[in-house]
Amino acid sequence: AQQAQARLLLIGGNPGGGLRVTTEAPRRHVQALHIDGMPADHLADLFPHCHLIVGNDTGLTHLAAMARGGRDAGGPPVIGLNARHSHSKWRTGLPHHHAVATNLSDRMHQGDLCPVRDAIAPDTDVHMDAIPPAMLA
């Protein structure tokens, strides 16, 4: 709405061919840079320079929440997207680490459950598409 420029860093896994960095042609006011195969310790150095980090409930999102630097040395705001696991169990408790959770994640939180440990077969809200963009906004 404000026509601000945005640069997205999309971090993927290891494609088996080592480090791979690709860019997409800019669309409107957004440019995307894809980074695949970067070691986690290098990403830890990158996170403090970001303005906002959004990630699924994985170790990289937790690592990003522990990043220090940037504004007030508190680290960038981090939003973890929790589909299956308890959102409260895996937040760091730091004031800049937030969570958006599906109904299943909230049920895991309320019962202190783990779908893996407690062998719970989720019937709904298993994937990240259970968190629509409007909910994240």
A tleap script that builds the chain and sets N, CA, C and O, in Angstrom:
source leaprc.protein.ff14SB
mol = sequence {
  NALA GLN GLN ALA GLN ALA ARG LEU LEU LEU
  ILE GLY GLY ASN PRO GLY GLY GLY LEU ARG
  VAL THR THR GLU ALA PRO ARG ARG HIE VAL
  GLN ALA LEU HIE ILE ASP GLY MET PRO ALA
  ASP HIE LEU ALA ASP LEU PHE PRO HIE CYS
  HIE LEU ILE VAL GLY ASN ASP THR GLY LEU
  THR HIE LEU ALA ALA MET ALA ARG GLY GLY
  ARG ASP ALA GLY GLY PRO PRO VAL ILE GLY
  LEU ASN ALA ARG HIE SER HIE SER LYS TRP
  ARG THR GLY LEU PRO HIE HIE HIE ALA VAL
  ALA THR ASN LEU SER ASP ARG MET HIE GLN
  GLY ASP LEU CYS PRO VAL ARG ASP ALA ILE
  ALA PRO ASP THR ASP VAL HIE MET ASP ALA
  ILE PRO PRO ALA MET LEU CALA
}
set mol.1.N position { 0.824 -1.187 0.000 }
set mol.1.CA position { 0.000 0.000 0.000 }
set mol.1.C position { 0.868 1.250 0.000 }
set mol.1.O position { 0.503 2.262 -0.598 }
set mol.2.N position { 1.997 1.184 0.658 }
set mol.2.CA position { 2.886 2.337 0.727 }
set mol.2.C position { 3.961 2.281 -0.354 }
set mol.2.O position { 4.821 3.159 -0.418 }
set mol.3.N position { 3.919 1.279 -1.183 }
set mol.3.CA position { 4.884 1.065 -2.250 }
set mol.3.C position { 6.308 0.973 -1.729 }
set mol.3.O position { 7.250 1.389 -2.403 }
set mol.4.N position { 6.463 0.434 -0.539 }
set mol.4.CA position { 7.790 0.235 0.036 }
set mol.4.C position { 8.450 -0.952 -0.657 }
set mol.4.O position { 7.779 -1.898 -1.069 }
set mol.5.N position { 9.752 -0.887 -0.775 }
set mol.5.CA position { 10.509 -1.979 -1.353 }
set mol.5.C position { 10.698 -3.074 -0.300 }
set mol.5.O position { 10.935 -2.787 0.873 }
set mol.6.N position { 10.592 -4.312 -0.731 }
set mol.6.CA position { 10.815 -5.444 0.174 }
set mol.6.C position { 11.745 -6.438 -0.508 }
set mol.6.O position { 11.616 -6.720 -1.700 }
set mol.7.N position { 12.673 -6.954 0.266 }
set mol.7.CA position { 13.554 -8.011 -0.217 }
set mol.7.C position { 13.325 -9.234 0.652 }
set mol.7.O position { 13.455 -9.170 1.874 }
set mol.8.N position { 12.990 -10.327 0.029 }
set mol.8.CA position { 12.724 -11.566 0.747 }
set mol.8.C position { 13.894 -12.512 0.570 }
set mol.8.O position { 14.368 -12.722 -0.546 }
set mol.9.N position { 14.359 -13.083 1.672 }
set mol.9.CA position { 15.344 -14.149 1.621 }
set mol.9.C position { 14.589 -15.435 1.895 }
set mol.9.O position { 14.067 -15.626 2.993 }
set mol.10.N position { 14.527 -16.310 0.921 }
set mol.10.CA position { 13.823 -17.580 1.065 }
set mol.10.C position { 14.873 -18.665 1.256 }
set mol.10.O position { 15.647 -18.965 0.347 }
set mol.11.N position { 14.888 -19.245 2.441 }
set mol.11.CA position { 15.923 -20.210 2.793 }
set mol.11.C position { 15.360 -21.616 2.633 }
set mol.11.O position { 14.376 -21.985 3.274 }
set mol.12.N position { 15.992 -22.378 1.781 }
set mol.12.CA position { 15.580 -23.758 1.534 }
set mol.12.C position { 16.538 -24.715 2.195 }
set mol.12.O position { 17.386 -24.326 2.997 }
set mol.13.N position { 16.387 -25.964 1.843 }
set mol.13.CA position { 17.241 -27.003 2.403 }
set mol.13.C position { 18.498 -27.187 1.593 }
set mol.13.O position { 18.900 -26.297 0.844 }
set mol.14.N position { 19.107 -28.318 1.737 }
set mol.14.CA position { 20.321 -28.635 1.003 }
set mol.14.C position { 19.947 -29.452 -0.221 }
set mol.14.O position { 19.549 -30.609 -0.086 }
set mol.15.N position { 20.065 -28.873 -1.425 }
set mol.15.CA position { 19.676 -29.603 -2.628 }
set mol.15.C position { 20.665 -30.687 -3.016 }
set mol.15.O position { 20.477 -31.350 -4.036 }
set mol.16.N position { 21.718 -30.886 -2.226 }
set mol.16.CA position { 22.694 -31.917 -2.524 }
set mol.16.C position { 23.845 -31.407 -3.378 }
set mol.16.O position { 24.841 -32.110 -3.554 }
set mol.17.N position { 23.726 -30.225 -3.900 }
set mol.17.CA position { 24.779 -29.689 -4.747 }
set mol.17.C position { 25.544 -28.564 -4.091 }
set mol.17.O position { 26.189 -27.776 -4.784 }
set mol.18.N position { 25.493 -28.465 -2.776 }
set mol.18.CA position { 26.185 -27.386 -2.092 }
set mol.18.C position { 25.368 -26.113 -2.096 }
set mol.18.O position { 24.154 -26.137 -2.298 }
set mol.19.N position { 26.043 -25.004 -1.871 }
set mol.19.CA position { 25.388 -23.703 -1.792 }
set mol.19.C position { 24.877 -23.284 -3.170 }
set mol.19.O position { 25.591 -23.365 -4.170 }
set mol.20.N position { 23.611 -22.830 -3.196 }
set mol.20.CA position { 23.023 -22.341 -4.445 }
set mol.20.C position { 22.201 -21.102 -4.122 }
set mol.20.O position { 21.311 -21.147 -3.273 }
set mol.21.N position { 22.495 -20.005 -4.791 }
set mol.21.CA position { 21.772 -18.750 -4.604 }
set mol.21.C position { 21.181 -18.350 -5.942 }
set mol.21.O position { 21.901 -18.245 -6.935 }
set mol.22.N position { 19.867 -18.125 -5.974 }
set mol.22.CA position { 19.187 -17.704 -7.197 }
set mol.22.C position { 18.279 -16.522 -6.868 }
set mol.22.O position { 17.865 -16.341 -5.723 }
set mol.23.N position { 17.986 -15.742 -7.867 }
set mol.23.CA position { 17.085 -14.609 -7.684 }
set mol.23.C position { 15.927 -14.720 -8.651 }
set mol.23.O position { 16.035 -15.337 -9.711 }
set mol.24.N position { 14.826 -14.118 -8.271 }
set mol.24.CA position { 13.669 -13.998 -9.156 }
set mol.24.C position { 13.656 -12.581 -9.704 }
set mol.24.O position { 14.167 -11.655 -9.074 }
set mol.25.N position { 13.077 -12.423 -10.864 }
set mol.25.CA position { 12.903 -11.072 -11.393 }
set mol.25.C position { 11.990 -10.304 -10.438 }
set mol.25.O position { 10.970 -10.836 -10.000 }
set mol.26.N position { 12.344 -9.064 -10.112 }
set mol.26.CA position { 11.508 -8.288 -9.190 }
set mol.26.C position { 10.076 -8.166 -9.698 }
set mol.26.O position { 9.836 -7.946 -10.885 }
set mol.27.N position { 9.135 -8.314 -8.775 }
set mol.27.CA position { 7.711 -8.135 -9.090 }
set mol.27.C position { 7.196 -6.984 -8.256 }
set mol.27.O position { 7.271 -6.995 -7.028 }
set mol.28.N position { 6.679 -6.004 -8.944 }
set mol.28.CA position { 6.183 -4.792 -8.290 }
set mol.28.C position { 7.242 -4.248 -7.351 }
set mol.28.O position { 8.236 -3.692 -7.819 }
set mol.29.N position { 7.071 -4.385 -6.055 }
set mol.29.CA position { 8.017 -3.816 -5.087 }
set mol.29.C position { 8.725 -4.900 -4.278 }
set mol.29.O position { 9.294 -4.627 -3.221 }
set mol.30.N position { 8.685 -6.137 -4.786 }
set mol.30.CA position { 9.255 -7.251 -4.034 }
set mol.30.C position { 10.308 -7.967 -4.875 }
set mol.30.O position { 10.082 -8.280 -6.043 }
set mol.31.N position { 11.458 -8.217 -4.259 }
set mol.31.CA position { 12.500 -9.004 -4.892 }
set mol.31.C position { 12.793 -10.188 -3.983 }
set mol.31.O position { 12.931 -10.024 -2.771 }
set mol.32.N position { 12.888 -11.378 -4.563 }
set mol.32.CA position { 13.136 -12.593 -3.779 }
set mol.32.C position { 14.503 -13.173 -4.119 }
set mol.32.O position { 14.887 -13.255 -5.285 }
set mol.33.N position { 15.223 -13.572 -3.085 }
set mol.33.CA position { 16.514 -14.222 -3.205 }
set mol.33.C position { 16.373 -15.585 -2.548 }
set mol.33.O position { 16.022 -15.676 -1.372 }
set mol.34.N position { 16.645 -16.648 -3.303 }
set mol.34.CA position { 16.553 -18.019 -2.786 }
set mol.34.C position { 17.951 -18.496 -2.392 }
set mol.34.O position { 18.891 -18.421 -3.183 }
set mol.35.N position { 18.070 -18.985 -1.161 }
set mol.35.CA position { 19.338 -19.509 -0.665 }
set mol.35.C position { 19.112 -20.969 -0.285 }
set mol.35.O position { 18.314 -21.270 0.602 }
set mol.36.N position { 19.815 -21.865 -0.957 }
set mol.36.CA position { 19.722 -23.295 -0.659 }
set mol.36.C position { 21.109 -23.830 -0.315 }
set mol.36.O position { 22.103 -23.456 -0.937 }
set mol.37.N position { 21.162 -24.700 0.675 }
set mol.37.CA position { 22.408 -25.364 1.023 }
set mol.37.C position { 23.361 -24.561 1.884 }
set mol.37.O position { 24.530 -24.928 2.002 }
set mol.38.N position { 22.898 -23.469 2.492 }
set mol.38.CA position { 23.785 -22.677 3.357 }
set mol.38.C position { 23.822 -23.313 4.747 }
set mol.38.O position { 22.770 -23.606 5.316 }
set mol.39.N position { 25.010 -23.529 5.298 }
set mol.39.CA position { 25.109 -24.118 6.640 }
set mol.39.C position { 24.436 -23.232 7.695 }
set mol.39.O position { 24.425 -22.007 7.574 }
set mol.40.N position { 23.886 -23.855 8.709 }
set mol.40.CA position { 23.148 -23.141 9.755 }
set mol.40.C position { 24.010 -22.093 10.455 }
set mol.40.O position { 23.503 -21.034 10.825 }
set mol.41.N position { 25.305 -22.367 10.644 }
set mol.41.CA position { 26.129 -21.376 11.342 }
set mol.41.C position { 26.304 -20.105 10.512 }
set mol.41.O position { 26.494 -19.026 11.074 }
set mol.42.N position { 26.245 -20.215 9.205 }
set mol.42.CA position { 26.296 -19.020 8.358 }
set mol.42.C position { 24.963 -18.264 8.426 }
set mol.42.O position { 24.941 -17.034 8.397 }
set mol.43.N position { 23.867 -18.997 8.515 }
set mol.43.CA position { 22.562 -18.347 8.645 }
set mol.43.C position { 22.467 -17.605 9.968 }
set mol.43.O position { 21.851 -16.541 10.038 }
set mol.44.N position { 23.066 -18.149 11.009 }
set mol.44.CA position { 23.045 -17.480 12.313 }
set mol.44.C position { 23.685 -16.103 12.222 }
set mol.44.O position { 23.270 -15.177 12.918 }
set mol.45.N position { 24.686 -15.966 11.375 }
set mol.45.CA position { 25.322 -14.662 11.181 }
set mol.45.C position { 24.444 -13.726 10.350 }
set mol.45.O position { 24.563 -12.506 10.463 }
set mol.46.N position { 23.574 -14.279 9.528 }
set mol.46.CA position { 22.711 -13.486 8.655 }
set mol.46.C position { 21.476 -12.952 9.394 }
set mol.46.O position { 21.058 -11.820 9.147 }
set mol.47.N position { 20.892 -13.741 10.288 }
set mol.47.CA position { 19.630 -13.384 10.940 }
set mol.47.C position { 19.624 -12.025 11.636 }
set mol.47.O position { 18.627 -11.312 11.525 }
set mol.48.N position { 20.684 -11.626 12.350 }
set mol.48.CA position { 20.620 -10.317 13.026 }
set mol.48.C position { 20.466 -9.134 12.070 }
set mol.48.O position { 20.092 -8.043 12.501 }
set mol.49.N position { 20.746 -9.329 10.794 }
set mol.49.CA position { 20.651 -8.248 9.807 }
set mol.49.C position { 19.277 -8.163 9.152 }
set mol.49.O position { 19.035 -7.266 8.345 }
set mol.50.N position { 18.387 -9.071 9.483 }
set mol.50.CA position { 17.037 -9.082 8.908 }
set mol.50.C position { 16.124 -8.153 9.707 }
set mol.50.O position { 16.382 -7.875 10.878 }
set mol.51.N position { 15.074 -7.684 9.076 }
set mol.51.CA position { 14.103 -6.819 9.754 }
set mol.51.C position { 12.932 -7.618 10.317 }
set mol.51.O position { 12.286 -7.183 11.270 }
set mol.52.N position { 12.655 -8.777 9.736 }
set mol.52.CA position { 11.563 -9.645 10.186 }
set mol.52.C position { 11.871 -11.044 9.683 }
set mol.52.O position { 12.317 -11.217 8.549 }
set mol.53.N position { 11.635 -12.039 10.523 }
set mol.53.CA position { 11.854 -13.430 10.135 }
set mol.53.C position { 10.563 -14.189 10.374 }
set mol.53.O position { 9.995 -14.148 11.466 }
set mol.54.N position { 10.108 -14.881 9.344 }
set mol.54.CA position { 8.923 -15.733 9.430 }
set mol.54.C position { 9.363 -17.120 8.996 }
set mol.54.O position { 9.940 -17.285 7.921 }
set mol.55.N position { 9.094 -18.110 9.824 }
set mol.55.CA position { 9.506 -19.474 9.473 }
set mol.55.C position { 8.607 -20.498 10.110 }
set mol.55.O position { 7.894 -20.223 11.076 }
set mol.56.N position { 8.658 -21.701 9.541 }
set mol.56.CA position { 7.888 -22.782 10.146 }
set mol.56.C position { 8.596 -23.253 11.420 }
set mol.56.O position { 9.713 -22.825 11.714 }
set mol.57.N position { 7.946 -24.121 12.156 }
set mol.57.CA position { 8.444 -24.553 13.456 }
set mol.57.C position { 9.604 -25.524 13.263 }
set mol.57.O position { 9.434 -26.741 13.328 }
set mol.58.N position { 10.784 -24.961 13.025 }
set mol.58.CA position { 11.995 -25.764 12.861 }
set mol.58.C position { 13.126 -25.129 13.644 }
set mol.58.O position { 12.991 -24.040 14.202 }
set mol.59.N position { 14.223 -25.824 13.669 }
set mol.59.CA position { 15.398 -25.324 14.374 }
set mol.59.C position { 15.888 -23.999 13.838 }
set mol.59.O position { 16.397 -23.183 14.607 }
set mol.60.N position { 15.750 -23.750 12.523 }
set mol.60.CA position { 16.214 -22.474 11.979 }
set mol.60.C position { 15.413 -21.306 12.535 }
set mol.60.O position { 15.978 -20.245 12.802 }
set mol.61.N position { 14.112 -21.480 12.715 }
set mol.61.CA position { 13.298 -20.409 13.284 }
set mol.61.C position { 13.695 -20.172 14.738 }
set mol.61.O position { 13.756 -19.026 15.185 }
set mol.62.N position { 13.963 -21.238 15.474 }
set mol.62.CA position { 14.408 -21.097 16.863 }
set mol.62.C position { 15.780 -20.414 16.909 }
set mol.62.O position { 16.027 -19.567 17.767 }
set mol.63.N position { 16.660 -20.783 15.988 }
set mol.63.CA position { 17.980 -20.157 15.906 }
set mol.63.C position { 17.836 -18.667 15.594 }
set mol.63.O position { 18.540 -17.840 16.172 }
set mol.64.N position { 16.935 -18.329 14.691 }
set mol.64.CA position { 16.705 -16.920 14.348 }
set mol.64.C position { 16.229 -16.142 15.567 }
set mol.64.O position { 16.615 -14.988 15.754 }
set mol.65.N position { 15.397 -16.757 16.395 }
set mol.65.CA position { 14.895 -16.072 17.591 }
set mol.65.C position { 16.007 -15.803 18.590 }
set mol.65.O position { 15.903 -14.880 19.398 }
set mol.66.N position { 17.047 -16.579 18.547 }
set mol.66.CA position { 18.175 -16.393 19.465 }
set mol.66.C position { 19.202 -15.398 18.919 }
set mol.66.O position { 20.166 -15.060 19.605 }
set mol.67.N position { 18.996 -14.930 17.684 }
set mol.67.CA position { 19.945 -13.988 17.067 }
set mol.67.C position { 19.969 -12.685 17.849 }
set mol.67.O position { 18.939 -12.209 18.325 }
set mol.68.N position { 21.138 -12.130 17.971 }
set mol.68.CA position { 21.307 -10.851 18.649 }
set mol.68.C position { 21.889 -9.860 17.665 }
set mol.68.O position { 22.599 -10.232 16.731 }
set mol.69.N position { 21.579 -8.597 17.885 }
set mol.69.CA position { 22.094 -7.554 17.010 }
set mol.69.C position { 20.937 -6.714 16.516 }
set mol.69.O position { 19.806 -6.866 16.979 }
set mol.70.N position { 21.215 -5.845 15.595 }
set mol.70.CA position { 20.150 -5.012 15.059 }
set mol.70.C position { 19.655 -4.018 16.092 }
set mol.70.O position { 20.417 -3.531 16.927 }
set mol.71.N position { 18.366 -3.727 16.020 }
set mol.71.CA position { 17.758 -2.736 16.910 }
set mol.71.C position { 17.819 -3.193 18.368 }
set mol.71.O position { 17.325 -4.268 18.707 }
set mol.72.N position { 18.417 -2.386 19.215 }
set mol.72.CA position { 18.476 -2.615 20.660 }
set mol.72.C position { 19.131 -3.938 21.038 }
set mol.72.O position { 18.939 -4.414 22.156 }
set mol.73.N position { 19.887 -4.534 20.149 }
set mol.73.CA position { 20.574 -5.809 20.379 }
set mol.73.C position { 19.623 -6.907 20.832 }
set mol.73.O position { 20.051 -7.895 21.429 }
set mol.74.N position { 18.341 -6.739 20.550 }
set mol.74.CA position { 17.368 -7.749 20.947 }
set mol.74.C position { 17.040 -8.733 19.856 }
set mol.74.O position { 16.318 -9.701 20.098 }
set mol.75.N position { 17.538 -8.519 18.684 }
set mol.75.CA position { 17.258 -9.405 17.572 }
set mol.75.C position { 16.026 -8.966 16.806 }
set mol.75.O position { 15.197 -8.219 17.327 }
set mol.76.N position { 15.904 -9.425 15.577 }
set mol.76.CA position { 14.750 -9.058 14.759 }
set mol.76.C position { 13.493 -9.771 15.249 }
set mol.76.O position { 13.588 -10.826 15.877 }
set mol.77.N position { 12.315 -9.207 14.971 }
set mol.77.CA position { 11.085 -9.933 15.309 }
set mol.77.C position { 11.032 -11.257 14.546 }
set mol.77.O position { 11.338 -11.314 13.355 }
set mol.78.N position { 10.644 -12.306 15.244 }
set mol.78.CA position { 10.560 -13.642 14.652 }
set mol.78.C position { 9.152 -14.166 14.868 }
set mol.78.O position { 8.630 -14.126 15.982 }
set mol.79.N position { 8.539 -14.658 13.794 }
set mol.79.CA position { 7.213 -15.265 13.874 }
set mol.79.C position { 7.348 -16.722 13.451 }
set mol.79.O position { 7.666 -17.025 12.301 }
set mol.80.N position { 7.103 -17.609 14.398 }
set mol.80.CA position { 7.119 -19.040 14.113 }
set mol.80.C position { 5.725 -19.508 13.729 }
set mol.80.O position { 4.751 -19.195 14.413 }
set mol.81.N position { 5.626 -20.252 12.641 }
set mol.81.CA position { 4.353 -20.812 12.188 }
set mol.81.C position { 4.283 -22.251 12.685 }
set mol.81.O position { 5.043 -23.111 12.240 }
set mol.82.N position { 3.368 -22.499 13.604 }
set mol.82.CA position { 3.265 -23.810 14.243 }
set mol.82.C position { 2.026 -24.535 13.765 }
set mol.82.O position { 0.904 -24.128 14.066 }
set mol.83.N position { 2.229 -25.609 13.020 }
set mol.83.CA position { 1.108 -26.378 12.498 }
set mol.83.C position { 0.820 -27.602 13.363 }
set mol.83.O position { -0.340 -27.885 13.663 }
set mol.84.N position { 1.858 -28.328 13.764 }
set mol.84.CA position { 1.652 -29.591 14.469 }
set mol.84.C position { 2.070 -29.563 15.932 }
set mol.84.O position { 1.424 -30.190 16.772 }
set mol.85.N position { 3.122 -28.857 16.241 }
set mol.85.CA position { 3.682 -28.914 17.591 }
set mol.85.C position { 3.231 -27.724 18.433 }
set mol.85.O position { 2.845 -26.681 17.904 }
set mol.86.N position { 3.287 -27.899 19.739 }
set mol.86.CA position { 2.852 -26.871 20.687 }
set mol.86.C position { 3.600 -25.569 20.468 }
set mol.86.O position { 4.830 -25.536 20.475 }
set mol.87.N position { 2.857 -24.514 20.276 }
set mol.87.CA position { 3.480 -23.209 20.074 }
set mol.87.C position { 4.161 -22.712 21.339 }
set mol.87.O position { 5.164 -22.004 21.252 }
set mol.88.N position { 3.652 -23.058 22.496 }
set mol.88.CA position { 4.249 -22.560 23.740 }
set mol.88.C position { 5.519 -23.326 24.110 }
set mol.88.O position { 6.432 -22.758 24.708 }
set mol.89.N position { 5.581 -24.588 23.764 }
set mol.89.CA position { 6.737 -25.402 24.129 }
set mol.89.C position { 7.992 -24.986 23.377 }
set mol.89.O position { 9.102 -25.122 23.891 }
set mol.90.N position { 7.821 -24.482 22.170 }
set mol.90.CA position { 8.987 -24.226 21.327 }
set mol.90.C position { 9.302 -22.755 21.128 }
set mol.90.O position { 10.219 -22.425 20.377 }
set mol.91.N position { 8.574 -21.866 21.774 }
set mol.91.CA position { 8.974 -20.451 21.757 }
set mol.91.C position { 10.108 -20.258 22.745 }
set mol.91.O position { 10.209 -20.980 23.736 }
set mol.92.N position { 10.953 -19.291 22.475 }
set mol.92.CA position { 12.098 -19.047 23.360 }
set mol.92.C position { 11.709 -18.274 24.610 }
set mol.92.O position { 12.437 -18.295 25.602 }
set mol.93.N position { 10.560 -17.587 24.574 }
set mol.93.CA position { 10.163 -16.738 25.686 }
set mol.93.C position { 10.710 -15.331 25.566 }
set mol.93.O position { 10.414 -14.476 26.401 }
set mol.94.N position { 11.502 -15.082 24.543 }
set mol.94.CA position { 12.032 -13.741 24.312 }
set mol.94.C position { 10.924 -12.845 23.771 }
set mol.94.O position { 10.049 -13.319 23.046 }
set mol.95.N position { 10.946 -11.564 24.109 }
set mol.95.CA position { 9.830 -10.688 23.724 }
set mol.95.C position { 9.662 -10.478 22.228 }
set mol.95.O position { 8.591 -10.059 21.787 }
set mol.96.N position { 10.678 -10.754 21.447 }
set mol.96.CA position { 10.563 -10.568 19.999 }
set mol.96.C position { 10.227 -11.872 19.266 }
set mol.96.O position { 10.155 -11.883 18.038 }
set mol.97.N position { 10.021 -12.963 19.997 }
set mol.97.CA position { 9.709 -14.268 19.399 }
set mol.97.C position { 8.224 -14.552 19.572 }
set mol.97.O position { 7.744 -14.731 20.691 }
set mol.98.N position { 7.501 -14.593 18.457 }
set mol.98.CA position { 6.054 -14.759 18.465 }
set mol.98.C position { 5.672 -16.053 17.752 }
set mol.98.O position { 6.492 -16.675 17.076 }
set mol.99.N position { 4.404 -16.444 17.919 }
set mol.99.CA position { 3.930 -17.662 17.266 }
set mol.99.C position { 2.538 -17.445 16.699 }
set mol.99.O position { 1.699 -16.757 17.281 }
set mol.100.N position { 2.329 -18.050 15.555 }
set mol.100.CA position { 0.997 -18.186 14.983 }
set mol.100.C position { 0.746 -19.685 14.951 }
set mol.100.O position { 1.567 -20.447 14.443 }
set mol.101.N position { -0.384 -20.103 15.491 }
set mol.101.CA position { -0.617 -21.534 15.670 }
set mol.101.C position { -1.936 -21.976 15.054 }
set mol.101.O position { -2.917 -21.234 15.050 }
set mol.102.N position { -1.940 -23.191 14.537 }
set mol.102.CA position { -3.174 -23.807 14.068 }
set mol.102.C position { -3.948 -24.322 15.277 }
set mol.102.O position { -3.446 -24.310 16.401 }
set mol.103.N position { -5.156 -24.765 15.037 }
set mol.103.CA position { -5.952 -25.359 16.121 }
set mol.103.C position { -5.253 -26.584 16.696 }
set mol.103.O position { -5.289 -26.802 17.907 }
set mol.104.N position { -4.615 -27.391 15.840 }
set mol.104.CA position { -3.898 -28.567 16.330 }
set mol.104.C position { -2.743 -28.159 17.230 }
set mol.104.O position { -2.555 -28.754 18.292 }
set mol.105.N position { -1.971 -27.165 16.833 }
set mol.105.CA position { -0.869 -26.681 17.668 }
set mol.105.C position { -1.388 -26.200 19.017 }
set mol.105.O position { -0.762 -26.439 20.050 }
set mol.106.N position { -2.522 -25.529 19.006 }
set mol.106.CA position { -3.089 -25.047 20.263 }
set mol.106.C position { -3.555 -26.210 21.138 }
set mol.106.O position { -3.412 -26.157 22.359 }
set mol.107.N position { -4.111 -27.263 20.528 }
set mol.107.CA position { -4.504 -28.448 21.311 }
set mol.107.C position { -3.267 -29.117 21.914 }
set mol.107.O position { -3.315 -29.590 23.050 }
set mol.108.N position { -2.169 -29.161 21.173 }
set mol.108.CA position { -0.932 -29.741 21.709 }
set mol.108.C position { -0.439 -28.905 22.888 }
set mol.108.O position { 0.072 -29.450 23.867 }
set mol.109.N position { -0.591 -27.591 22.796 }
set mol.109.CA position { -0.208 -26.678 23.883 }
set mol.109.C position { -1.072 -26.935 25.121 }
set mol.109.O position { -0.551 -27.077 26.228 }
set mol.110.N position { -2.375 -26.993 24.932 }
set mol.110.CA position { -3.292 -27.139 26.067 }
set mol.110.C position { -3.091 -28.451 26.804 }
set mol.110.O position { -3.228 -28.503 28.026 }
set mol.111.N position { -2.769 -29.506 26.078 }
set mol.111.CA position { -2.609 -30.807 26.721 }
set mol.111.C position { -1.172 -31.195 26.993 }
set mol.111.O position { -0.910 -32.313 27.436 }
set mol.112.N position { -0.215 -30.275 26.733 }
set mol.112.CA position { 1.213 -30.579 26.844 }
set mol.112.C position { 1.526 -31.884 26.115 }
set mol.112.O position { 2.142 -32.797 26.665 }
set mol.113.N position { 1.082 -31.939 24.864 }
set mol.113.CA position { 1.227 -33.138 24.058 }
set mol.113.C position { 2.216 -32.902 22.915 }
set mol.113.O position { 2.549 -31.768 22.571 }
set mol.114.N position { 2.663 -34.003 22.350 }
set mol.114.CA position { 3.534 -33.973 21.174 }
set mol.114.C position { 2.998 -35.008 20.196 }
set mol.114.O position { 2.810 -36.164 20.575 }
set mol.115.N position { 2.745 -34.623 18.942 }
set mol.115.CA position { 2.196 -35.591 18.001 }
set mol.115.C position { 3.139 -36.766 17.740 }
set mol.115.O position { 2.680 -37.852 17.385 }
set mol.116.N position { 4.437 -36.569 17.907 }
set mol.116.CA position { 5.390 -37.656 17.697 }
set mol.116.C position { 5.491 -38.506 18.951 }
set mol.116.O position { 5.275 -39.717 18.902 }
set mol.117.N position { 5.819 -37.879 20.077 }
set mol.117.CA position { 5.998 -38.604 21.340 }
set mol.117.C position { 4.732 -39.338 21.757 }
set mol.117.O position { 4.792 -40.485 22.200 }
set mol.118.N position { 3.575 -38.671 21.613 }
set mol.118.CA position { 2.318 -39.245 22.071 }
set mol.118.C position { 1.556 -39.973 20.970 }
set mol.118.O position { 0.412 -40.378 21.171 }
set mol.119.N position { 2.183 -40.142 19.809 }
set mol.119.CA position { 1.602 -40.863 18.673 }
set mol.119.C position { 0.185 -40.395 18.357 }
set mol.119.O position { -0.742 -41.199 18.258 }
set mol.120.N position { 0.037 -39.086 18.202 }
set mol.120.CA position { -1.261 -38.498 17.875 }
set mol.120.C position { -1.325 -38.300 16.376 }
set mol.120.O position { -0.489 -37.607 15.795 }
set mol.121.N position { -2.310 -38.905 15.757 }
set mol.121.CA position { -2.507 -38.751 14.314 }
set mol.121.C position { -3.447 -37.572 14.106 }
set mol.121.O position { -4.649 -37.692 14.344 }
set mol.122.N position { -2.920 -36.439 13.668 }
set mol.122.CA position { -3.783 -35.275 13.475 }
set mol.122.C position { -4.764 -35.505 12.335 }
set mol.122.O position { -4.423 -36.100 11.313 }
set mol.123.N position { -5.976 -35.028 12.526 }
set mol.123.CA position { -6.983 -35.190 11.485 }
set mol.123.C position { -7.144 -33.925 10.650 }
set mol.123.O position { -7.640 -33.986 9.525 }
set mol.124.N position { -6.734 -32.785 11.186 }
set mol.124.CA position { -6.827 -31.518 10.455 }
set mol.124.C position { -5.630 -30.646 10.792 }
set mol.124.O position { -4.847 -30.968 11.685 }
set mol.125.N position { -5.497 -29.554 10.081 }
set mol.125.CA position { -4.465 -28.552 10.351 }
set mol.125.C position { -3.058 -29.125 10.386 }
set mol.125.O position { -2.253 -28.737 11.232 }
set mol.126.N position { -2.754 -30.038 9.481 }
set mol.126.CA position { -1.454 -30.680 9.512 }
set mol.126.C position { -0.397 -29.882 8.758 }
set mol.126.O position { 0.793 -30.013 9.047 }
set mol.127.N position { -0.804 -29.065 7.806 }
set mol.127.CA position { 0.146 -28.390 6.939 }
set mol.127.C position { 0.117 -26.888 7.151 }
set mol.127.O position { -0.812 -26.349 7.752 }
set mol.128.N position { 1.146 -26.222 6.650 }
set mol.128.CA position { 1.241 -24.778 6.786 }
set mol.128.C position { 0.100 -24.049 6.075 }
set mol.128.O position { -0.203 -22.906 6.415 }
set mol.129.N position { -0.530 -24.688 5.104 }
set mol.129.CA position { -1.642 -24.004 4.428 }
set mol.129.C position { -2.848 -23.848 5.347 }
set mol.129.O position { -3.824 -23.194 4.980 }
set mol.130.N position { -2.790 -24.444 6.541 }
set mol.130.CA position { -3.840 -24.225 7.535 }
set mol.130.C position { -3.724 -22.832 8.159 }
set mol.130.O position { -4.626 -22.389 8.871 }
set mol.131.N position { -2.603 -22.143 7.887 }
set mol.131.CA position { -2.421 -20.758 8.350 }
set mol.131.C position { -2.568 -19.851 7.127 }
set mol.131.O position { -1.601 -19.631 6.397 }
set mol.132.N position { -3.772 -19.327 6.903 }
set mol.132.CA position { -3.969 -18.467 5.729 }
set mol.132.C position { -3.258 -17.135 5.890 }
set mol.132.O position { -3.023 -16.695 7.015 }
set mol.133.N position { -2.911 -16.485 4.785 }
set mol.133.CA position { -2.217 -15.193 4.861 }
set mol.133.C position { -2.945 -14.158 5.723 }
set mol.133.O position { -2.293 -13.379 6.418 }
set mol.134.N position { -4.266 -14.132 5.693 }
set mol.134.CA position { -5.009 -13.150 6.503 }
set mol.134.C position { -4.762 -13.382 7.986 }
set mol.134.O position { -4.678 -12.422 8.752 }
set mol.135.N position { -4.644 -14.644 8.404 }
set mol.135.CA position { -4.381 -14.950 9.809 }
set mol.135.C position { -2.976 -14.472 10.193 }
set mol.135.O position { -2.775 -13.937 11.283 }
set mol.136.N position { -2.028 -14.665 9.313 }
set mol.136.CA position { -0.662 -14.226 9.579 }
set mol.136.C position { -0.593 -12.709 9.638 }
set mol.136.O position { 0.102 -12.151 10.486 }
set mol.137.N position { -1.311 -12.037 8.739 }
set mol.137.CA position { -1.308 -10.571 8.736 }
set mol.137.C position { -1.880 -10.047 10.042 }
set mol.137.O position { -1.964 -8.834 10.237 }
savepdb mol mol.pdb
quit
